[in-house]
Amino acid sequence: MGNNGLVTRPASARAARLDQVCAAAVEVARDAITEVDPSDIGDHLQAVAEGDRLVTHYFECQLAGYRGWRWAVTVTRVPRSRHVTVCETVLIPGTDAMLAPGWLPWQERLKPGDLGPGDLLPTSPDDDRLQPGYLLSDDPAVEETAWELGLGRARVLSREGRSDAAQRWYDGDHGPSAAISTAAPAAARCGTCGFYLPLAGALRQAFGACGNFYAPDDGRVVSADHGCGAHSETLIEAAETPVDEMPTVYDDSAVEPVAVSRAPGSVEAAEPAEPYGHP
């Protein structure tokens, strides 16, 4: 005999047929929701066949804060019986339900600035940003300090750690794309500023600390191509504005009388008059 192949679908692939007795038990399913008040149960949405004589009824949820959620009540019956029983009730989210954000470990939820005085932030033993201090580093400054002087630290920055830090600094508020940097003169770059303190090691080529008390980045790591208006060589040339002087005007035609005699009663009438002026 030849191989005629499969002529029927496997039992697992056969779609479940909606049982009409279970599908009609809408009120039985509604009454099974006893965790909330009846007013928190909305309209009946649909009945879905889960298996033979197994149907799930869905109702709208009217609870505050559960927009888009649905009550799901699964009912069933035994063969040749019209008595429907409840299997379970559950509140599940719908396609447009409001859901809480996915859970993250606390160390992954931390952001810069969250660590305050007295807080402790332990570093994971397998942190990719760090490597054991006894390993040779590709940073000459680290090797010189750790081995020549014998002051090795337990762990030092790995290549990945330095790369992450450099990229974060460069893309942040102290890199070349910062607003204060783009507004500064083109020649006012930190790498040519007298207040620029280069970092040690491999990061020296691109980063340093600002030491200008008046600069907004004072005490912070800045990129060499960052800039601001407090550059040490910034000169402001005052524009020379001519001053128009008014001509001096003398008016000889006007005479202003000035009294030079003494007031009445200031001297005796019999006293001889005194000459005014100088001989």
C-alpha positions in Angstrom: 0.0 0.0 0.0 1.2 3.5 -0.8 1.6 6.2 1.8 -1.5 8.3 1.7 -0.2 10.7 4.4 -2.3 12.2 7.1 -6.0 12.3 6.4 -7.1 13.7 9.7 -5.7 16.4 12.0 -4.1 15.4 15.3 -6.3 15.8 18.3 -4.1 18.5 19.7 -4.6 20.7 16.6 -8.4 20.4 16.6 -10.0 23.7 17.7 -12.2 23.4 20.8 -15.9 23.6 20.2 -17.8 26.1 22.2 -20.1 24.4 24.6 -23.5 26.1 24.4 -24.6 25.2 27.9 -21.4 26.7 29.4 -21.6 29.6 27.0 -25.1 30.5 28.2 -24.1 30.5 31.9 -23.3 34.2 31.8 -25.0 35.0 35.1 -23.5 32.0 36.8 -20.1 33.3 35.9 -21.0 36.9 36.9 -22.2 35.7 40.3 -18.9 33.9 40.9 -17.0 37.2 41.1 -17.4 37.8 44.8 -14.2 39.7 45.6 -15.7 43.1 44.6 -19.0 44.9 44.6 -21.4 44.1 41.7 -20.9 47.7 40.4 -17.2 46.9 39.8 -18.2 44.3 37.2 -19.0 45.6 33.8 -20.6 44.2 30.6 -20.1 40.7 29.4 -17.4 40.8 26.6 -17.1 37.3 25.2 -17.1 33.6 25.9 -14.1 31.6 24.7 -13.9 27.8 24.4 -10.9 26.5 26.3 -11.6 22.8 25.8 -14.4 20.3 25.7 -17.2 21.7 28.0 -14.8 24.3 29.3 -15.6 28.0 28.6 -14.1 31.2 29.9 -16.4 34.3 30.3 -14.8 37.8 30.2 -16.4 40.8 31.8 -15.3 44.5 31.9 -13.6 45.6 35.1 -14.8 48.9 36.6 -12.3 49.1 39.4 -10.5 52.4 39.7 -7.0 52.2 38.4 -7.6 49.0 36.4 -8.4 50.5 33.0 -8.4 47.8 30.3 -8.4 44.9 32.7 -11.0 42.1 32.5 -12.6 39.6 34.9 -12.2 36.0 33.6 -14.4 33.3 34.9 -13.9 29.7 33.7 -16.9 27.3 33.9 -17.4 23.7 33.0 -19.9 20.8 33.2 -19.7 17.0 33.3 -20.9 15.1 30.2 -24.7 14.8 29.8 -25.3 17.3 32.6 -26.7 20.7 32.3 -25.4 21.8 35.6 -22.6 24.3 35.2 -19.9 24.7 37.9 -17.2 27.4 38.3 -13.6 26.5 38.0 -11.8 29.8 38.8 -12.1 33.6 38.7 -9.2 35.9 38.0 -8.5 39.5 37.0 -6.3 39.7 34.0 -5.0 42.6 31.8 -6.4 43.2 28.4 -4.6 44.4 25.3 -4.9 48.1 26.3 -4.6 47.6 30.0 -2.5 49.9 32.2 0.4 47.8 33.6 3.1 48.6 36.1 6.6 48.8 34.6 8.7 45.7 34.5 10.5 44.9 37.8 14.2 45.7 37.9 16.6 45.0 40.7 17.3 48.0 42.9 20.9 48.3 41.7 19.6 48.7 38.1 17.1 51.3 39.1 19.6 53.7 40.6 20.4 56.9 38.7 23.1 59.5 39.2 22.3 61.6 42.2 20.3 58.9 44.0 23.1 58.1 46.4 23.0 60.4 49.4 25.0 61.0 52.6 25.2 57.8 54.6 24.0 55.5 51.8 26.1 52.5 50.8 26.3 51.1 47.3 28.1 47.7 47.1 29.6 46.8 43.8 28.9 43.4 42.3 31.9 41.0 42.4 31.5 40.3 38.7 31.1 44.0 37.6 32.4 44.2 34.0 33.7 47.7 34.7 36.4 46.4 37.2 39.1 43.9 37.1 41.5 42.5 39.8 44.3 44.8 40.6 46.9 42.1 40.2 46.2 41.7 36.5 48.3 43.7 34.1 46.5 46.7 32.8 46.9 48.4 29.4 47.0 51.7 31.3 50.6 52.6 32.0 49.7 54.9 34.8 47.9 52.2 36.6 50.7 49.7 36.3 53.3 52.3 37.4 51.4 53.1 40.6 50.3 49.6 41.4 53.5 47.7 40.9 56.5 50.1 41.1 55.3 51.5 44.5 53.6 48.4 45.7 50.3 50.3 46.3 48.1 48.0 44.3 44.3 48.3 44.7 42.1 45.3 45.0 40.3 46.2 41.7 40.9 48.8 39.0 39.0 50.0 36.0 38.9 47.5 33.1 39.0 48.5 29.5 35.2 48.3 29.4 34.9 50.5 32.5 37.1 53.2 31.1 35.4 53.1 27.7 31.9 53.4 29.4 33.0 56.3 31.5 34.7 58.1 28.6 31.6 57.8 26.4 29.3 58.9 29.2 31.4 62.0 30.0 31.8 62.9 26.3 28.0 62.6 25.6 27.0 64.4 28.8 26.9 68.0 29.9 30.7 68.4 30.0 31.4 67.3 26.4 31.6 69.2 23.2 27.9 69.0 22.5 26.8 70.8 25.7 24.9 74.0 25.3 27.6 76.1 27.0 30.3 74.6 24.8 28.5 75.2 21.5 27.8 78.8 22.6 31.5 79.5 23.5 34.0 80.9 20.9 35.4 78.3 18.6 38.9 78.8 20.0 37.8 78.6 23.6 38.4 74.9 24.1 39.4 73.3 27.4 42.4 71.6 26.0 44.1 75.0 25.4 42.9 76.6 28.7 45.4 77.3 31.5 42.9 76.1 34.1 42.7 72.6 32.4 44.1 69.8 34.6 44.7 66.7 32.4 43.8 63.3 33.9 46.4 60.6 34.3 46.7 57.4 32.3 44.9 56.6 29.0 42.2 59.1 29.7 44.7 62.0 29.7 44.4 62.4 25.9 40.8 63.3 26.0 39.8 64.4 29.5 40.8 66.7 32.3 39.4 68.5 35.3 38.4 72.2 35.3 40.2 74.3 37.9 38.7 77.7 37.1 36.7 79.0 40.2 34.5 81.1 37.9 33.8 78.4 35.3 30.5 76.4 35.6 32.5 73.2 35.2 34.9 73.9 38.1 35.9 70.7 39.8 34.3 68.5 37.1 35.8 66.3 34.4 35.5 67.9 31.0 36.6 66.8 27.5 39.5 68.5 25.8 37.1 69.9 23.1 34.6 71.2 25.6 34.5 74.9 26.1 33.0 77.9 27.9 33.4 81.6 28.1 35.8 81.5 31.0 38.7 80.3 28.9 42.0 81.6 30.2 42.9 83.2 26.9 39.6 84.8 26.3 40.1 88.5 25.6 37.3 91.1 25.2 38.3 94.0 23.1 36.4 97.1 24.1 35.1 98.9 21.0 36.3 102.5 20.8 33.2 104.8 20.6 33.9 108.4 19.7 32.5 111.0 22.1 31.0 114.0 20.5 32.0 117.1 22.5 29.7 120.1 22.5 31.3 123.4 21.5 31.8 125.9 24.3 29.4 128.9 23.9 30.1 132.3 25.4 27.3 134.9 25.4 28.8 138.4 26.0 25.5 140.2 25.3 23.8 139.2 28.5 24.6 141.1 31.8 23.7 139.7 35.2 23.5 142.3 37.9 25.1 141.4 41.2 24.4 143.4 44.5 27.7 144.2 46.4 26.3 146.7 49.0 25.7 145.6 52.6 22.3 145.0 53.8 20.5 148.0 55.6 21.5 148.2 59.2 24.7 146.3 58.9 26.8 149.4 59.7 26.2 152.7 61.5 25.0 155.6 59.4 27.7 157.9 60.7 30.5 155.4 59.8 32.4 156.5 56.8 32.0 154.5 53.7 34.6 151.8 52.9 36.0 151.5 49.4 35.4 148.2 47.6 37.9 146.3 45.8 41.7 146.4 46.1 43.7 149.5 45.5 
